[in-house]
Amino acid sequence: MIDTEEFYKYLISKKLDFFAGVPDSLLKNLCACIKANTKTDHNIIAANEGNAIAMAAGYHIASGNYGVVYMQNSGIGNAVNPLLSLVDEEVYSIPMLLIVGWRGEPGTKDEPQHVKQGKVTIELFKTMGIETIILDENYKSQIDYCYNYMKENNKPIAVIIKKGLFSNYKIDMPENNYQIKREEALETILKCLDKDDFVVSTTGKTSREIFEIRERDNEEHSNDFLTVGSMGHTSSIALGMSIGCDKNIYCIDGDGSFIMHMGSFAIIPSVASKNFKYILINNGAHESVGGQPTVAFNINVKDTLLSLGFKNVYTAYTKEDIEKYMKNLKYDKLQALVVYTKLGSREDLGRPTISPVDNKKSMMKKLNK
Ligand SMILES: Cc1ncc(C[n+]2csc(CCOP(=O)(O)OP(=O)(O)O)c2C)c(N)n1
């Protein structure tokens, strides 16, 4: 195990003091330490991992220093384009240190959405010509090596982080004054749906909670598409479904996911049919992976959606608000509901026990009969 604070201090001693990235559960202690000790314009929680690569590139161009980008290996997909067409040695040749959480490491047990990504993580970097180092207790010499490598080669280099590598660091979950928890909001939303309504729910604890609510209530899972991976794409999956059938499709999104691929909301109003219903659970944080803040409380989500072409956007703070506005969402218009919730989830929250393929099959059977 590595002492998280000592590791952070070592990075700073090497002038590796500009951070950008998307939080990850394996990096939650490191992310908490970076956040607690770094000024805000030197730790940018990015919309997505590709943006973080681009910020580190810009920072290097302007300062000559090397940026540090942290991400879960799921984020490699978002990062590939700027890694290959911006920072690659055959393009602008820009060095940066990548810190990558290794979910789905072969030989360990992990969730289905991490298994393939975990298997190909090292190979993906190899294919991109990016050297990888699996970080361990000898981190000082490994970071020295990375530093010299960046200096000599003007290329990115990645350190890969195994589960449990970083010691605990106090995680300060941001507080807010909202009244209900995400799980209570989800229970209320699900109760308001008809048997014929379908749900596409976002990555992280939202889908886990929906799964458990259905289990507890002895309900089937075939109406819920639990988007276990592919963070940020829930709204586009729901859009495709709403075009592919005439059922009401309720997208239940999180603010981190909404922001990750916000561009999709420029497209949705231009094509969405009236059966596309959007619900955003806004807790202002990446709660599922350690509560790192998002910028969702700084932006006016309602006005943003209205300006993009949504006809009505309702704002809910209580169960009663949700019940009231869920009735309105049934009308044939492009509408959205933004539910403001506090942070926190059950300690004993489980994970879906049906496989993603079985989840999809049962939904397709129901939709196509
Ligand atoms: C591309 C990608 N980057 C990062 C992650 C790790 N991750 C899983 S859930 C999550 C947070 C989602 O935040 P939000 O949508 O606000 O939902 P909340 O957890 O607050 O309910 C993150 C960052 C991921 N799964 N995929």
The ligand as a Tripos MOL2 file, in Angstrom:
@<TRIPOS>MOLECULE
LIG
   26    27     1     0     0
SMALL
NO_CHARGES

@<TRIPOS>ATOM
      1 C1        -16.0840    6.9740  -18.9150 C.3       1 LIG1
      2 C2        -16.1850    6.7480  -17.4460 C.ar      1 LIG1
      3 N1        -15.5170    7.5460  -16.6120 N.ar      1 LIG1
      4 C3        -15.6020    7.3600  -15.2700 C.ar      1 LIG1
      5 C4        -16.3680    6.3430  -14.7550 C.ar      1 LIG1
      6 C5        -16.4380    6.0940  -13.2560 C.3       1 LIG1
      7 N2        -17.7690    6.4610  -12.7330 N.ar      1 LIG1
      8 C6        -18.7620    5.5580  -12.5060 C.ar      1 LIG1
      9 S1        -20.1480    6.2320  -11.8550 S.2       1 LIG1
     10 C7        -19.4170    7.7540  -11.8270 C.ar      1 LIG1
     11 C8        -20.1300    8.9540  -11.2380 C.3       1 LIG1
     12 C9        -21.4200    9.2820  -11.8800 C.3       1 LIG1
     13 O1        -21.8580   10.5080  -11.3650 O.3       1 LIG1
     14 P1        -23.3510   10.9750  -11.5470 P.3       1 LIG1
     15 O2        -23.7990   10.7460  -12.9310 O.co2     1 LIG1
     16 O3        -23.4620   12.3660  -11.0370 O.co2     1 LIG1
     17 O4        -24.1890    9.9850  -10.6280 O.3       1 LIG1
     18 P2        -24.1040    9.7620   -9.0250 P.3       1 LIG1
     19 O5        -22.9820    8.8250   -8.8180 O.co2     1 LIG1
     20 O6        -23.9150   11.0820   -8.3760 O.co2     1 LIG1
     21 O7        -25.4370    9.1580   -8.7140 O.co2     1 LIG1
     22 C10       -18.1130    7.7290  -12.3480 C.ar      1 LIG1
     23 C11       -17.2230    8.9070  -12.4800 C.3       1 LIG1
     24 C12       -17.0530    5.5250  -15.6760 C.ar      1 LIG1
     25 N3        -17.8320    4.5200  -15.2940 N.pl3     1 LIG1
     26 N4        -16.9340    5.7430  -17.0070 N.ar      1 LIG1
@<TRIPOS>BOND
     1     1     2 1
     2     2     3 ar
     3     2    26 ar
     4     3     4 ar
     5     4     5 ar
     6     5     6 1
     7     5    24 ar
     8     6     7 1
     9     7     8 ar
    10     7    22 ar
    11     8     9 ar
    12     9    10 ar
    13    10    11 1
    14    10    22 ar
    15    11    12 1
    16    12    13 1
    17    13    14 1
    18    14    15 2
    19    14    16 1
    20    14    17 1
    21    17    18 1
    22    18    19 2
    23    18    20 1
    24    18    21 1
    25    22    23 1
    26    24    25 1
    27    24    26 ar
@<TRIPOS>SUBSTRUCTURE
     1 LIG1         1 GROUP 0 **** ****
